[in-house]
Amino acid sequence: MNAADGPSPLDPVSPTLEPLFRLVIRTAEPVSVGETPAGAHTVAAVSGGLLTGPGIDAVVQPVGTESRLVRADGSSSYAIDLVAAADGGSNVMRLTLRGFLFGTAEVIGALDRGDEVDSATYYFRGTLDVSTASRTLGYLNRALVVTSGARHGSDTVFDAFLAT
């Protein structure tokens, strides 16, 4: 097919992003694992938070971890595993976030100190997988969710979007 002919019904559908929810995570002070062959590794316990959005309000339970690996080039990869309970605990979800955080050394240093930093000055993106036995939230088991993050002092904030 010639590109001038326009899109074909056989072409892949371009995804769109629909706002799904906001996730605010609080963590304890990180513990340094040290300088590993892959980079400087820290781990922090998840101590709580909130998940709010249309049709869903949940409380982040004080279980789980946030793991961060700072590479030699200054970029970081992160992995967060947590549990959130909605509807008074009757709908429980396991959330697994993976992604990247990078910016200038000055910006990352300010974030690490807990300073307020314009989120447009750094890249904080990832994916989120949900596992739940909930009938009302079961659609999230098969959803592709992307996240955009920001740091606010001791809180990490993720806006989650459903890729349609």
N, C-alpha and C positions, 0 to 999 in steps of 0.2 A: 504494500500500500504506500502511496505517496503521501508525505506529510501534508501537502497542500490539500489533500482530499478531506482532511479533518480527522477527528478521532473515530476509531472503529469500535463497535460494540464488543469486539474481541480483545481490546486493549485492557490492561489492568485498571481497576478503578482507583483513582487518587483518594487516599484517606483524608478525612477531616478530623479535627480534634474537638471533642465536646467536653466542657468542664464537668468533672465528676464529683470531686470533693477536695477539701483542704485538710491536710494532715499536719498537726503540730506535735513535735516530739521533744520531750525533755529527757536529758541524760545526766547521769552522774559525772563527776570529774573523770576524764579519760585516764587510763593506765597505759604507760608506755611499755610495749613489748620489746622495744629497742630497734636497732638498725639491723634489719634482716637482709639477706641477699637481694630481696626484691625492693627494699626501701624501709623507711621508718614506719613502724606499725603501732597504732594505738587502738585500744578497745575501751568502750564505755558502756555501762549498763543503762538500759532504757528505764527511766523512772516514772514515766507517765506521759500524758498528752491528750489531745482531742482529735477526732475525725468528724468533720461536719460538711454536709452538702445536702442537695435536694433529696429528700427521702431517706437520709441516713445521718444518724448522730451516734457516735460511738466514743467510748473512753479507752485510751491506750492503757493497757495494763502494765504494772511494774515488773515486767519480764522482758527478756530479749536483750540484744546487743547492737551497738553501732561500732563498726570496725572501719578504720581508715588507714590506707597505705599511701604514704607520700613518696613519690618516685624521685629519682635523681634529677629529673627535669623540673621538679616543683609541682607537677600535677598530682592530683590525688584520685584514687578510686575508693569508693565506699560501698559497704554492704551493711544493710540494716535488717534485722529480723525482729519482728514484734507481734504482739497479739492485741487486738482491739475487740471490745465487747459492746454490742448495740442492744437496744431494747431491754435494758436491765440485766444483761448477761445472757439472754436467751438466743442471741445471734452473735456467735464468736467467729472472728476472722484471724487468720495468720497472714501477715503482710511481709513480703520480702522485697526490699528495694536494693537496686544495684545501679551504680552510675559513676559520674566523674565530676570533680570540682577542680577548677583551675582559674588562675588570674595572676596578676603581677605579684611579686614577692611582698610589696607593700600592702596590697589589698588582702592577701591571704594572711599576712601577719596581723592586720587589723581585725579580721574575722576571728583569728585564734585568740586574740585578746578580749573578744566579746564586744568590740566597738560596733556601732551602727555603720553599715556600709551600704551604699547604693547597689542593689542587686544587679543592675545593668553593667556593673564593672567587673563581674566575674561570671564564669560559666558553671552552672550547677544543674545538671540534667541527668535523667536516668529512666529506669523502667521499674514497674511495680507489679509483682505477682500476688494474687489473692487466692487463698485456699479457705473454703468455708463449707460447712454442712448445712448452712441456712438456706431454706427454700426461698426466702425473700431476697437474699443477696447472692444466690447461686449463679446468677448471670456473670458475676465478677470472676468466677472460676475460669471462664473462657474468654475473658476480655484482655485485649492488649492495652495496657495503661502506661502512659509516659508521664514523667514528672518534671517540674521545674521547681528548683529549690532556692531558698534564701536562709541566711542565718540571722537571727535576732538575739543577740546575747547568748544565753544558754539554750534558747529554743532553736530547733531546726524546723523550718516550715516548707512543706511541699504542696504545690497545687497539682492535683492529679487530673489527667485528661484521658478520656476514652477515645482510642483511635477507631473510627468507624469505617 
